[in-house]
Amino acid sequence: MQNVDTTKYVIYADITAEGIVERPDVVGAIFGQTEGLLGSDLDLRDLQKTGRLGRIDVQITSSGGKSSGTISIPSSFDKVETAILAAALETIDRVGPCIARIAVNRIEDVRAAKRRYVIERAKRILVEMFDENILETEEITEEIKQSVRVEEITHLGKDSLPAGPNVLDSDAILVVEGRADVLNLLKYGIKNAVAVGGTNVPPTIADLCAKKVVTAFTDGDRGGELIIKELLQVADIDFVARAPEGKSVEDMTQKEIVRALRQKIPVEQVLDQYKIKNQPKKRREITTKRKSLIREKPFCVRNTTERAEAIAPRRVVPREVVPQPVPVIEEVIVVAPEPVPEPEPQREWFRQHVDELDGTLSARILDRNQNVLKEVAVRDLARELKEANGEVNGVIFDGVVTQRILDIAAEKGLEYLIGAKMGNIAKSPSCVKVLTKEA
């Protein structure tokens, strides 16, 4: 009998006989013709008595004077002994009075079949019987953080725009595309973001942008570009930051978010890139007021005369120190001296740099001898100037001269700044000479 607990392999063989034979004839031939063939240790009768060999199963049919069928023998031996027993079956050449032939076609590993069953069954058990709500420690932590972030989200205006809790109190805000972007920024502690909710920019965003310094932070796809173009037409934004190409803000890591925001570019440069000429009328009127909220004063020492030269003619009202019964106010008009034009030969030296940089969106950093120290992209110019040492004397670049670049140039003690065109400058330090290629 087959012992199902110890069976390791099953030998399968095909049998054909030139005559009519039945199952007992085949079983007798197997025992009779292998007796003594493999020695006493592998005698089939003894092996079957001890349970090392299972019941020999024979399925045979007769048709047209010939017989054919299959033989299966369970074995609890290892691979080598099972292979020997299988080869011994093929030595049988007669069954009863008939010529016969036995050929082994395969040996099945019962344990491999059981392993396959265990794996498949385990998969079903895992899916069907385990509680899917069991969370790992990290998942529990993330779920708690997610709930806190959701609680922090506020909704602005009649459009109920998702926003961080600090949007109304911050002087500078981020305008992103959707609620998921706001959530991801909240995850990393950025609480001054508001979502436009699609390409149709609502009036609430336009009103908010008129009071804040705004950075548009969009996905790195076609949709993000369309949102930027619409914001440029209906709202007053100051900077543009983009996610890496093909990536969304909601999928960015903290490191990627910080890098993208550091590489933001002024809106004047974006307008020039998209060839947009019709800016909102109110942009120029409110830029000066809003820029003063976040711009640091340039580190530049100037006396009273120099300050008067840098500022347009205006009325100066000195205040008497000694109190008088009737205050006497004397009006003094300070007229700025007319700028003396530089001789043409002194201005021609930078023309070659301007012509070579035209259309490249690149910048050249020069020393006091007008030698090029480094050539970088315009978007990296602010960072390069902040990291520069005292060797830098001036910059020539194919971009818009913005307030931010001018402030950094003044802080670093640069002598001149030459750009493609002039942006909206709220304050111009006299220690930095600003020129454009149209000048």
ABEGO torsion letter per residue (X at the ends): XBBAAABABBBBBBBBBBEBBBAAAAAAAAAAAABGAAEAAABAAAAAAAGABBBBBBBBBBBGGBBBEBBBBBBABBAAAAAAAAAAAAABABBEABBBBBBBABBBBAAAAAAAAAAAAAAAAAAAABBAABBBAAAAAAAAAAAAAAAABBBBEAAGBBBBAAAAABABBBBBABAAAAAAAAAAGBAABBBAGEABBBAAAAAAAAABBBBBBBBABAAAAAAAAAAAAABBBABBBBBBBGBBAAABBAAAAAAAAAABBBAAAAAAAAGBABBBAAAAAAAAAAAAAABBBBBBBBBAAAAAAABBBBBBBBBBABBBABBBBBBBBBBBBBBBBBBAAAAAAAAAAAAAABGAGBBBBBBAAGBBABBBBAAAAAAAAAABBAABABBBBBBBBBAAAAAAAAAAGBABBBBABBBBBABBBAABBBBBAAX
